[in-house]
Amino acid sequence: MATHPDIQKKAKGLINDVIGHHAARLPSLDDRKQLPYIDAIIRETLRWRQVAPLGVPHTTTEDDVYKGYFIPKGKSESRFHTLVKLLLTLLLGTTVLPNVM
């Protein structure tokens, strides 16, 4: 919001229109339907900068087979590495996932 003060000013005005300019309360989830612009700002802010990292590693707890691919127990991979492999697979036009580790 620091880089877009005009959006912040518009958002504050819209919130004030819904809860009142001198309201003694904060906006609540009940106000959400009346604040679609604020909802869009929140969604865009979370899209641009996530609250938590999305690259949290996941580990399999047992051997698994998914769509013909064998995944051994203890295999750990972040979503980033999975995404890179899938993008390379699409770009290379192959069904064999490349080893990018």
C-alpha positions in Angstrom: 0.0 0.0 0.0 3.0 2.3 0.5 3.6 2.3 -3.2 0.0 3.0 -4.1 -1.3 5.7 -1.8 -4.2 6.5 -4.2 -5.5 3.0 -3.8 -5.1 3.1 0.0 -7.0 6.4 0.1 -9.9 5.0 -2.0 -9.9 1.8 0.2 -10.1 3.9 3.4 -13.0 5.9 1.9 -14.9 2.8 0.9 -14.5 1.3 4.4 -15.6 4.6 6.0 -18.7 4.6 3.8 -19.7 1.2 5.1 -18.8 1.4 8.8 -19.1 5.2 9.2 -16.5 7.9 9.2 -16.3 8.0 13.0 -17.2 4.4 13.7 -16.1 2.8 16.9 -15.7 -0.6 15.3 -13.5 -2.2 12.7 -14.8 -3.8 9.5 -16.0 -7.4 10.1 -16.6 -10.4 7.8 -20.3 -9.3 7.7 -19.1 -6.2 5.8 -17.3 -8.2 3.2 -20.2 -8.3 0.7 -20.3 -4.5 0.7 -16.5 -4.1 0.2 -15.7 -6.0 -3.1 -12.8 -3.5 -3.8 -11.2 -4.2 -0.4 -11.6 -8.0 -1.1 -9.8 -7.5 -4.5 -7.0 -5.6 -2.8 -6.5 -8.3 -0.2 -6.5 -11.0 -2.9 -4.1 -9.1 -5.0 -1.8 -8.4 -2.1 -1.7 -12.1 -1.1 -1.1 -13.1 -4.8 1.8 -10.7 -5.0 3.3 -11.4 -1.6 2.2 -14.6 0.2 2.0 -14.6 4.0 3.9 -17.9 4.2 6.3 -19.4 1.8 4.8 -21.8 -0.8 8.0 -23.9 -1.1 7.5 -25.9 2.0 9.0 -29.4 1.5 6.8 -32.4 1.6 8.0 -35.9 2.4 6.2 -39.2 1.5 5.6 -41.5 4.5 5.4 -44.7 2.4 6.0 -45.9 -1.1 3.4 -44.7 -3.5 2.5 -44.9 -7.2 0.8 -41.9 -8.8 -0.3 -42.1 -12.4 2.3 -44.6 -13.2 5.1 -42.8 -11.4 6.8 -44.5 -8.4 7.4 -42.3 -5.5 9.7 -43.9 -2.8 9.2 -43.5 0.9 11.1 -40.5 2.3 11.2 -38.6 -1.0 11.3 -34.9 -0.1 10.6 -32.2 -2.7 9.5 -28.6 -2.5 6.6 -27.3 -4.7 9.2 -25.2 -6.5 11.1 -28.3 -7.7 7.9 -30.0 -8.7 6.8 -26.9 -10.6 10.2 -26.7 -12.4 10.0 -30.4 -13.3 6.4 -30.1 -14.7 7.3 -27.0 -16.7 10.4 -28.7 -18.2 8.2 -31.7 -19.0 5.7 -29.5 -20.8 8.5 -27.5 -22.6 10.4 -30.6 -23.6 7.3 -32.6 -24.6 8.4 -35.7 -22.7 6.6 -37.9 -20.2 9.9 -38.6 -18.3 10.4 -36.0 -15.6 13.9 -34.6 -15.7 16.2 -34.7 -12.6 16.7 -31.1 -11.8 18.2 -31.6 -8.3 
